[in-house]
Amino acid sequence: MTDVERKDAVPPPAPEGGAAAASEGEGATTAPRRGPVAQPGPGRFMGGQPVEKSLNFKASGKRLLALLEPDKFLVYVVVVLAVLAVALSVVGPKILGEATDKIFRGAFGPSGVDFDAVGVILGWAVLVYVLSGVCSIIQSRIANSVLQRAIKRLRGDVEDKIGRLPLSYFDKQPRGEVLSRVTNDIDNLGQTLQQTMSQLLFSLLTIVGVLGMMFWISWLLALVALVTVPVSIVVAARIGKKAQPQFIQQWKTTGKLNAHIEEMYTGHSLVKVFGRQEESAEIFRQENEKLYNASFRAQFVSGLMQPAMMFIGNLNYVLVAVIGGLRVSSGALSIGDVQAFVQYSRQFSQPLTQAASMANLIQSGVASAERVFELLDAQEQSPDPDPPARPAELRGRVAFENVAFSYSPSKPLITGLSLTVEPGHTVAIVGPTGAGKTTLVNLLMRFYEVTGGRITLDGVDTAAMSRDELRGAVGMVLQDTWLFGGTIADNIAYGSDGVTRDQVVAAAKAAHADRFIRTLPDGYDTVVDDEGTGISAGEKQLITIARAFLSEPTILVLDEATSSVDTRTEVLIQRAMARLRDGRTAFVIAHRLSTIRDADTILVMENGSIVEQGTHTSLLASGGAYARLYESQFAAAPAEVD
């Protein structure tokens, strides 16, 4: 994400590889869309991908449970407390049934009601329910802590995974879609686990405990109560099967809508300039309508679960009441046992209803989990060698040896490229859009891996070096500037540890940024956001150039680094950069040929190959591709285009 990369292990790809590749037109099959280029059709932001298949619910559930593994001791504590809470709550109706029998027998017996005995029984009932409540509260607190830590670890895993993903992954994914997985889906998963896991455990334990007590009181009534269970299972399975694809579509559509919103917000100025507000709003309406329909269907279908289960539970209640009454009249059961059994029948149907009502949350959460797991399962960049190789002395000699590369195997971009750059030399790379200029730098930085040949730094294959060490030797200034939320001084010092304010100011003066910085309300302590609100594009670029001045790298990469500044400032910066490049190997990508006349070597690239190389004077004298490019910028008439 930075314009200057010295010590960051893995640079975020959007501005460096993605934007650069897009601006160069290289790798069109994989380069991301930048800016609000309006195209018809609401599905274009996902590349026209088909709707995902249904989730593997069982496999995803196992992975979710695996998130709790580091806290398994606490999980055992949660289970034990839940068992105690449920056991105590299940004993309660039986105790109350004993009290009912005491009152019934006393009311119709000669000795009357023994209120002392009834009071003792009720006291035990109160104690049992209080202990059950205490266990439930402690269990809930520990369970919440365990689940929150699990989600925290998952967020950390996702963050680490993003750092290990290759640039090509982000080139193929809209940023809004990736953000949706990292934010919306993880938040939804966390809420699902928070609202369902503990309750689901209680429901399952309650079913087991209540069923045991029901068989203890009357096996006949227990069988009657169990008649409705298969019906409940069939109904829940049928509704769940219908609801699951709808939740998948709901979260997929959410990702599409986020991608569109992010793209339109980032390029809102261009949307207005080209008068595409209505088209953008229409695409938003279409995507929003899709999300509404998917959400409505998902919630409606899953919402049928609870009323269906309540209906089945009420049927169970009626059957138990009728048959229980008949058993009391025949003397086979006491009135207290029937009272307890009626309570148990309610307790038995209630967890089934609760589990059914949680089905929509569980399915939505698992759908989000699957999207997060897809990100975690994405193919990573190749690991650094262990142990990594390193140059004996870092001088900045770079050699491309018969390098080949392609974004797509069927469309080679660079073939058989060889180039040697001596320490302290400045190499300018020019050529038409799509020639492979930025790709060459991306290969040097190992944002992409070569498909043939090798690149060496001071005689060591860069593929044998760690990415940290390789990129720590390189400073980059890109055409697409990047600032983070913080002060201007912090932005200039980004990537350079232990620098003083005087060094920051000296770098700003060298980049000719000091004057405009001092005109800001708080000078170097002025706070800017990640969009650089309040300062112009040229001023943002001056800040990033000052960042490069401060980093003092061995190799300097300048990719259209002065494209947003005025001509006079550009001249001053070019002089400052000449001082910065002194003694350093520099790669300069430029379209304005006037900025690279003093380069030691100028490479002219066409279709991924170096077609010419030499100095400015020698290339003009040869009358080749460089001369045509030069004439197209400075001659009165347009040059002939091949």
Steps between C-alpha positions, in 0.01 A plus 500: 500500500796728514664710238835444664589144589807436706420284800144380448495127443211480260378817331127517447436457136234748408714805432825332402437201283133532435485867421829505325424201287166643415649832402747327276242271349710197588336175578160616395351167584584535865552869567231651719259766393588842633265792495132514418511384140132431448402185317154360449381210707470473876717193533821645364652576840541132573632419158182314407579213736225242549313465824690285748385149576347410834734488794652185639324556830668214686855592397442869574353413839810298589724791404293734715536268798874480433518874571425417865791256531743741677241550778390138527541494879258790533271326252495198734416733789216648296364152425519392867324816618235458231441139609462611865265785404283277285497215753386731776235663281374157393464383863288806585167384347530164676544675836203727429299190411576360847368819653181471292449142616544608864239772462260272307523214747469736797200681354307177456644312800403503866820669628484805272783670320842486666613852410836454677584204275376690195715798602809279528435355153447847352819616671692223328339599170607862545855392588519274196385776264735758657799267463395427141487874427843561655654220294335643187636850564856377561479268199374780277780736605773243437341394170487863380866545586598181314302597190634855490857371522427255218376783276801708599729216390305464177545870423871460568516196270329697224738793546801267486354324197459826311870565557586162346274526196661578165426818315312304234228410753412864559524576129215254445283607795310829532618677813143535628455122481818436701399765756156342531655164590739656750237721669137406434546125485720478809263727693203289395683183600585648840141601566379157393735318735416742780125452465481131421786290638417530870126478440542201272700317767227570757233383258670168429570431867145596591359257246710217644426586865128554451468182297661302784262646758201433274588131471553486876149633566314309225643312206159509328472879511866528398432296188199720424722808529763343274248442221535863395881498494542332156244742360698793646826367354350453152344848503823664622710315239269593214482866593876517567577347160287767333647786703872424471549597131314824568744598774794420271350728235429767761863534609633465147274785391614702801858466377399616151319804637795592721736471203282736297466753784874497567580545131252783453606677819870479411432645156210730584673799337531318166142380529389863513744617233372245249137538604460138607302567816179356360672191362684446829176548694320256269764232555472565873122463483530173313753357746301633794185337361687171465616526861148581614355202316770262623467623860121485489497146366762386752320654798155395383589136439700466822231693687253222428700278734386644832121509439514147353684370805264682737202339327655155540580580866140598567380170351738321734363698796140403415588130469684497834218685680229265372684173560638625832149585617384152414793349693415708808136397486606134491735549795813410302654846557473765770383852421847629592669269251266617225569861592873434486461315171305787344784733600753256357307479175523877476868487588547228241334690216651836595865410417384347172324827419805701609732288287266550206482875556881512503519316168495822298779650711706182480459471124583866449805467723625186327452670162721786622747252648532328165584830331766570764638147466524547122724799567707301751530211252610720208837406350781687669818639356794263516676503840838659545793256486636381830770609551476791256796604290636852527763697310840526666484875440190690393618722214199504268612301195184361336499244218206357306612171346278367221188593699158383385162589651131484418186590693323224311676184374339542160613864462874548559595858580878495552723245328877464512572839658860558609631817660783598735496820707821597676500659847436873496358499147164644408293298256196661341230272363274641230257360252135499401224403739498126559864452406591341835676790675329475838496121477880509486511686833235269652720204414801668658300553822362145482143625499478238225732203449680450169386203293842456341858616550602685814572843650809553714596770748876526546537149362232338719177368350219714642282188522750363755478816714234580755242748376561717806868542424446549128232764542689661786769591248255668265320831531202568275319815396191420299265697284213404732574670830399353833462668838370358825297670770750696708719808496700607198821446698397141575420442133842622393670286767302189401739209445795672665559413865648738755508813285495846656280796412802676352555208261133508402518872428824457302336231284198726442726786397687273260168400344385867492208414726606714797344821370145372457518293821578811705193675355271233645320576830727281715798470268667161527251401772202547270290184505389356165281199429579212267344690210725802558197727536599867499816468293537468126621200302830674428553580868431137593761396247754739649441339841564153358814623327620643831432154648736353240767762576487403866518123443843507325466165318764314301272472196252769404192440286316802362181420312368825350592657833446862389187454292282716728727800558539818298783545250710736715475277806577199283825658388598570861406146606693351210810680624436378855445148374824517310668559836294219654601260221867580540675174588176301483360273235183661365221379276293782357176429314392804306268607223632856486833445330629842602540370854743220417747661261786471751447126568807281458299252295158528341312178428226505241248219551238374260283191556705385799837519325783754500517624143755777557740615767752779522535864598256773405731636232589164346139383487386820330778464247398142419153611395325197647218445744631752755530768234138437397384530860700819542363652182145412605546721807700789364449516123231725358342219302401164647750225447409198301348231718601146419 
